[in-house]
Amino acid sequence: MDLATMLAAHAERSGPGRTWPGRAGAAAPAPHTREARPGGWVLALVVALLLGLGLPWWQGERAAARHPVTAADLAAGRAALDRVAVRDGPGPGGYARELFGDGWVDVDGNGCGTRDDVLVRDLAGVVVDDDGCVVLAGTLDDPYTGAVVAFARGERSADVQVDHVVALADAWRSGAQAWTTPARTAFANDPANLLAVDGPANQDKGASDASAWLPPEIGYRCVYALRQLRVKDAYGLSVTPAERDALDDALDGCVVVPG
C-alpha cells in the first residue's frame, strides 16, 4: 500500500462517520478538547523526511533492476578495476580526431562502415538501403536516457549517434597517445567500445570520463561502468583517482541476477 492510500484509509477510519466497537451503527463519542501536542507533528515530519530521503535510493534500485548483470560480469568488472593503472594528473594534451584515423572504416571486411554496423546491431526495425549497408531508419531504445528515439537518415540523423564508450580524447589521455595510427584507428572502430545512443546525451558527455559524466539513466550506470572497465583493461588504458572512485561507486549500484 502506498503512502497516499494509507492516508486515505486512515481518514476514512477516523472521520465523523466512524462506528464505535461494540455498538453497531453507533457514532464514536466526541473526543475531549485538549491542547495539541507537538509530538505527533514531529513524528510525521520525521517520517516524511525519511520517505523523501529514501525515494532516490528506491528509484535507483528500481532503475538498476532494468539493467541487471550476472555475478560473473560484476566479478570481472571488479577485477578489471583492480588491474587498471591509476595515473596522477589529467594526462597528455594534443588530442585531435584525425589521430584516430579517417572516420568510420570497414574493420570486419563485410563491406559496410562501422557506424552502420553498430546501428544495425543496436536499433530495432532497421531499414537498410539497397546497398545492404546504409541504415535509413530504425528505433533506438536508448540506454543513456531510457527514452525511445526514432532514427531517420537525413536532417534528423544526429538524433541517434554512435558513442565511443571510452571517448577518444579520454583514450588519448589514458595511453593511446603512445599507439600507432593504425592501432588508434582499430580502437576507434572497435564495436566493443561503440554504442548507438541519444544524440543530445552523447553531446552532453563529450570527451568526459566517468568522474565527470555518467548516463542520466541511473539504472544503466552499472553496465556503463562495466563496459568502460572492459575496454580500458583490454587496451591497457589508465584512470584518474576520481575516475576510479566514480567507477567503483557505479559498480556498487549493480543489480545481480543468477547466471
Beta strands, then each sheet from edge to edge (+ up, - down):
strand 1: 69-70
strand 2: 124-128
strand 3: 135-141
strand 4: 148-152
strand 5: 160-164
strand 6: 194-198
strand 7: 256-257
sheet 1: 1+ 7+
sheet 2: 2+ 3- 4+
sheet 3: 5+ 6-
end
